Amino acid sequence: MKLTISRDTLLEQLNHVVGAIEKKHTKKILENLYISVDEKEMTFIGTDLEIELSSKIEISADIVGSITTSAKKMLDICKALPSECFILLETDENRLYLKGVRSRFELTTLPSEDYPLLDDIEFSNEITMPEKSLKELFDNTAFSMANQDVRYYLNGLYLDISENTIKTVTTDGHRLALSEYVSDTTMSGSDSSIIIPRKGVLELSRLLDGTSELPITLYVSDNHIRVKKGNIRFTSKLIDGKYPDYQAAIPASSVYHIELDRLVFRDTLARVAILSNEKFRGIRLRFLDGIMTLHSTNPEKEMAEEEMDVNYTGELLEIGFNVSYLLDAVNHIASETIVLHISNPDSSALLAALDDDSTKYVVMPIRL
């Protein structure tokens, strides 16, 4: 393999795929990046056996070939080289050379034949939607995924696809996030429900553009999901498991519907949270005579308290929450006004925008 490539182009391609590669792995080759060059294009691939990211560019090479080399070292070298310089990439037996005007780097390689590339996958379902809408679905819900939970099916995002609706759902057992996209037309493809693993969700969300209205297609099989964006291809294995009945966790009705200025509520929560217990992050909400009082304490017997005017009329109602969960939900609602739906101190609360219920957040109460 021998070719010349600009540092900026090489760095861009590396950044597209390194997110899939583990920095430390028991199998050395899984710390490596796969590079292949033929007569017309150059391909970069990274994988951890769970997800795979690949990127291609058109390029003219002097000598074709393929190798694998340390992704981290190659990325670090490219970052450290001057912008707009050109690099000669050349292989010789089990070595990869990167040569600049006054720089020369020599990296070890492993055979490309040993790299675990995903086999050809037969996808049974294709769903096309605006790229911006897909990113919003992921961003609105990804934060409440579980992380290394023994209930492995919670360590991911549930994608529920029907005729003209796509829903994303995540929960860690203490809170739940649900976001829904409804198409004006019937989307191609059949109904399906899949669980995308946590790392795949984060990498796909990073790949998507939140401003693009261009259509993007999801390819779904029984075991994989794939998204293509230009010359970049994302593929992820799916979690094999049964997701909980998320509809049962969403309160069907509530007694009180309390409207709140989102920014005022967010800032008040943040202030009162300063003196909450660092471990449990508990905060008490007290409703009486049109006033909501937010109260927190900690083991040092310090205390914070603040009041807000609210549209509440009824008996004294006190309910405790993990303030971090409330803040996460509030920060992911775009509306100026949110509605807090509560029934009693032992029931979960539902938060949603006043003018849009396509995204909902459920937070379980805690005892204080």
Phi, psi and omega in degrees: 000132178204126179196163176246136183217147178288147180302318183294320178294316180297316180298320179298316180294319178298317181296333179293329192242343186293340180298338180274349189259132177283138179289328177230128181213148179295330174264113186303325185292338179280357169269356186262161176254137178267126179234128180227139180230127172241198187295334188238335185215164180239132184243135176241133180223137173229144180207155170237018183079345177261314176234156177225133175240132177226152180215144181230146173224151175281134183202155176253123183248148175284319180223131180275168179157181179211145179210173168231144180210168184304119180293316183296315182294319180294320178295316180297321179297313181296321178296325185279339181285153180298144177296148176070009175275168178247147183237133172267119175260129183212138179249151178211109185054247183254034181229147172241128181251133172246116186238125173254196179295314180234012183242149177210123180236142182234118182245146174284156179227164171234154185301136180293336180295338182270356183284133186279075178287144177293136177291168175300130183248136178263112182267134185261350186219137176230130180233126181247134180204166178297139181301318180302318182292322178294317179297320179299319178301316181290313183295328182288342187232340189300330187294340182258015171295148172288160180230110180061037176283145178296335173278084192305330182291346176275347181276047182188187182244131180271122179251114184251112187248126174234194190305311180226019184226138172237130177240140170247136182225136173221149175203148173246013180094344179248340181207164181216140177237134180226129177227145188227136173242126179244124180273148176289339180235163177291126179279144178293150180110166181255168180297140176200158178223126184223162176240117180267129182296156186308310182297321178297320179298314183294320180290321179292320178297322178293328183285327187282150180259121183283359180247350185279127175267001180293148180288146176226147186246134173259132177250125186236134171236186180294333187237352185219157168233144181223141175229132177248132177225103184061235179269004180260137179232126178250131177225137179222141169290159179254155175280127180270101181185170180259120181282146180299160177287094186291333180297327181291338181275348181268120181304126181288329179208164179214158183278319185243136178238098189257117180273136184224141169292119188301313183292320178296316179297317180299312182293323178294316176302315182297321180291313182292331180294340183303323183254020175280164177299123185298333183275312186261341176055036183284142176217140181255132173254128182237122183248129177193129173053048176076012180236132169253122178254126178257130188222137176218151175220169177219172183300339178278007180063029172274159187215145173228142180209139179210148182248150174223142173284132180221163179272064182241127172228124181162189180289167177302127179232123177236133182213141182253146178219159166284116187295331178296322179293320177297315181296320178301315181295312182299321181291343181255010174257127187274341186290153176290330182239131177245159178242128177258115182260119182225144175248309180202170185297344183258001183254151178294150177261149179243130177242136177203164176290149180297320187256008183201114180255022178288339176238127183228149177231131178247129179235127179283145178283162175233156178270132181244000000 
